[in-house]
Amino acid sequence: MTERRPADFSVKPTLTGAKVVLRPFSEEDTPTMAAILRDTEALLLTGSAGTPPLPDERLRSWYATRGDQPDRLDLGVVDRASGELVGEAVLNNWDERNRSCNFRILIGPRGRDRGLGTEAVRLITGYGFERLGLNRISLSVYDFNPRARRAYEKAGFVAEGTEREVLRHEDGWVDATNMSVLAREWAVHRGRPED
């Protein structure tokens, strides 16, 4: 078995695509992220509806320290057309032994329905495989979020199974689909399995 060096999450890169730039967060991003995190649709799609919002001081501390985290990568998603911060893309839950991470993304209302999320998924996933040496990146998406699931599929994520009734929503229950992409798959399609 070939020994691999552990992933280096201390480097917080800037990743540039045609539509988005993923860049490290700063404390100055707090007001924008606070508004995104209070957006009704964002709360629904992340399963956070009904959860009290975090106080601004807590959010300020959170975004000010993202660059200091040695075991995760939190990057702001910036719309290149406007220069505006529209969300975040995150690799977290680093499992060093198995070279795997969880992935999550949040795109606020000013960044939706223009392909920014799909490109952000491809950029951070590519970084995870090509620079961090990950073997597997996984996520979970609620069934009432087909737009996100489609973005993940376009970037090469494959459905692995269903978590039944994981979220109480209004008067019913919502399932979630677990998805992942592997390094060997990424090496073939580079986040474009449909091309």
C-alpha positions as CSV (number, residue, x, y, z in Angstrom):
1,M,0.0,0.0,0.0
2,T,1.3,3.4,-0.9
3,E,1.7,5.9,1.9
4,R,0.0,9.2,1.4
5,R,0.7,12.4,3.2
6,P,-2.2,13.7,5.2
7,A,-4.3,16.4,3.6
8,D,-3.2,19.9,4.4
9,F,-6.3,21.9,5.4
10,S,-4.2,24.7,6.7
11,V,-4.0,26.1,3.2
12,K,-7.1,28.2,2.4
13,P,-7.0,28.6,-1.4
14,T,-8.8,30.9,-3.8
15,L,-10.3,28.8,-6.5
16,T,-11.4,30.6,-9.7
17,G,-14.0,29.3,-12.2
18,A,-15.8,31.0,-15.1
19,K,-18.8,32.0,-13.0
20,V,-17.6,31.9,-9.4
21,V,-14.6,32.5,-7.2
22,L,-14.2,30.4,-4.0
23,R,-12.2,32.4,-1.5
24,P,-11.4,32.3,2.3
25,F,-13.8,34.0,4.6
26,S,-13.2,37.1,6.7
27,E,-15.0,38.7,9.5
28,E,-16.3,41.3,7.1
29,D,-18.4,38.6,5.4
30,T,-20.6,38.2,8.5
31,P,-23.5,40.6,7.5
32,T,-23.9,39.0,4.1
33,M,-23.7,35.4,5.5
34,A,-26.1,36.4,8.3
35,A,-28.7,37.5,5.7
36,I,-28.1,34.3,3.6
37,L,-28.5,32.1,6.7
38,R,-31.8,33.8,7.6
39,D,-33.3,33.4,4.1
40,T,-36.5,31.4,4.3
41,E,-35.6,29.1,1.3
42,A,-32.0,28.5,2.6
43,L,-33.4,27.5,6.0
44,L,-35.9,25.1,4.4
45,L,-33.4,23.5,2.0
46,T,-30.8,22.9,4.7
47,G,-33.3,21.5,7.2
48,S,-32.9,24.5,9.5
49,A,-36.4,26.0,9.3
50,G,-37.7,26.7,12.7
51,T,-34.2,26.9,14.2
52,P,-33.5,30.3,15.9
53,P,-30.9,32.3,14.1
54,L,-27.4,32.6,15.5
55,P,-26.6,35.9,17.1
56,D,-24.5,38.2,14.9
57,E,-21.6,38.1,17.4
58,R,-21.5,34.3,17.2
59,L,-21.6,34.4,13.3
60,R,-18.8,37.1,13.4
61,S,-16.6,34.8,15.5
62,W,-17.4,31.8,13.2
63,Y,-16.5,33.5,9.9
64,A,-13.5,35.2,11.4
65,T,-12.0,31.9,12.4
66,R,-12.7,29.8,9.3
67,G,-9.1,30.4,8.1
68,D,-7.7,28.9,11.3
69,Q,-9.3,25.5,11.1
70,P,-6.8,22.7,10.6
71,D,-9.3,20.0,9.7
72,R,-11.8,21.6,7.4
73,L,-12.1,24.0,4.4
74,D,-14.8,26.7,4.4
75,L,-14.8,29.0,1.4
76,G,-17.1,31.9,0.4
77,V,-18.8,31.6,-3.0
78,V,-18.5,34.8,-4.9
79,D,-20.4,35.6,-8.1
80,R,-17.8,36.8,-10.6
81,A,-20.3,38.8,-12.6
82,S,-21.3,41.0,-9.6
83,G,-18.4,40.4,-7.2
84,E,-21.0,39.6,-4.5
85,L,-20.6,36.9,-1.9
86,V,-23.6,34.6,-2.5
87,G,-22.9,31.6,-0.3
88,E,-20.4,29.1,1.1
89,A,-18.9,25.7,0.1
90,V,-17.4,23.5,2.8
91,L,-15.4,20.3,3.2
92,N,-15.8,19.1,6.8
93,N,-15.9,16.0,8.9
94,W,-12.4,15.1,7.8
95,D,-11.6,11.4,8.3
96,E,-7.9,11.2,7.9
97,R,-7.5,7.4,8.0
98,N,-10.1,6.9,5.2
99,R,-9.2,10.1,3.3
100,S,-12.8,11.2,3.2
101,C,-14.8,14.4,3.9
102,N,-18.4,15.5,4.0
103,F,-19.4,18.3,1.6
104,R,-22.0,21.0,2.0
105,I,-22.9,24.1,0.1
106,L,-25.3,27.0,0.7
107,I,-26.2,29.4,-2.1
108,G,-28.3,32.5,-1.1
109,P,-31.1,34.0,-3.1
110,R,-28.8,36.3,-5.2
111,G,-26.8,33.3,-6.5
112,R,-29.5,30.8,-7.4
113,D,-30.6,29.4,-10.8
114,R,-27.5,30.5,-12.8
115,G,-25.2,27.5,-12.4
116,L,-23.1,29.1,-9.7
117,G,-23.7,26.2,-7.3
118,T,-22.8,23.6,-9.8
119,E,-19.5,25.3,-10.6
120,A,-18.7,25.8,-6.9
121,V,-19.3,22.1,-6.3
122,R,-16.9,21.2,-9.1
123,L,-14.2,23.6,-7.9
124,I,-14.1,22.5,-4.3
125,T,-14.5,18.8,-5.1
126,G,-11.7,19.0,-7.6
127,Y,-9.5,20.7,-5.0
128,G,-10.4,17.9,-2.5
129,F,-9.3,15.2,-4.9
130,E,-6.4,16.9,-6.7
131,R,-4.8,18.9,-3.9
132,L,-5.9,17.4,-0.7
133,G,-5.6,13.8,-1.8
134,L,-9.1,12.7,-0.7
135,N,-10.5,9.4,-1.8
136,R,-14.2,10.1,-1.1
137,I,-16.4,13.1,-0.7
138,S,-20.0,12.5,0.5
139,L,-23.1,14.6,1.2
140,S,-26.8,14.3,2.0
141,V,-29.6,16.1,0.2
142,Y,-33.2,16.4,1.2
143,D,-35.8,15.1,-1.3
144,F,-37.5,18.4,-1.5
145,N,-34.3,19.9,-2.9
146,P,-34.1,18.5,-6.5
147,R,-32.2,21.6,-7.7
148,A,-29.3,20.8,-5.4
149,R,-29.4,17.1,-6.2
150,R,-29.2,17.9,-9.9
151,A,-26.1,20.1,-9.3
152,Y,-24.4,17.3,-7.4
153,E,-25.2,14.8,-10.1
154,K,-23.8,17.2,-12.8
155,A,-20.6,17.3,-10.7
156,G,-20.4,13.5,-10.6
157,F,-22.0,12.6,-7.2
158,V,-23.8,9.3,-7.3
159,A,-26.8,8.3,-5.1
160,E,-25.9,5.6,-2.6
161,G,-29.0,5.2,-0.6
162,T,-31.9,6.9,1.2
163,E,-32.3,7.9,4.8
164,R,-36.0,7.6,5.4
165,E,-37.9,10.2,7.2
166,V,-34.9,12.1,8.6
167,L,-36.5,15.5,8.8
168,R,-39.8,16.6,10.2
169,H,-41.3,19.2,7.8
170,E,-44.7,20.8,8.3
171,D,-47.1,17.9,8.7
172,G,-44.9,15.2,7.4
173,W,-41.5,13.6,7.0
174,V,-38.8,14.1,4.4
175,D,-36.3,11.6,3.2
176,A,-32.7,12.4,2.3
177,T,-30.4,10.9,-0.3
178,N,-26.8,10.1,0.5
179,M,-24.5,10.7,-2.4
180,S,-20.7,10.5,-2.9
181,V,-18.0,10.8,-5.5
182,L,-14.7,8.9,-5.4
183,A,-11.2,9.9,-6.5
184,R,-11.1,7.2,-9.2
185,E,-14.4,8.5,-10.7
186,W,-13.2,12.1,-10.5
187,A,-10.0,11.1,-12.4
188,V,-12.2,9.9,-15.3
189,H,-14.8,12.7,-15.6
190,R,-13.3,15.7,-13.7
191,G,-16.8,16.7,-12.4
192,R,-18.5,16.4,-15.9
193,P,-19.9,12.8,-16.1
194,E,-22.4,13.9,-18.7
195,D,-19.9,15.3,-21.2
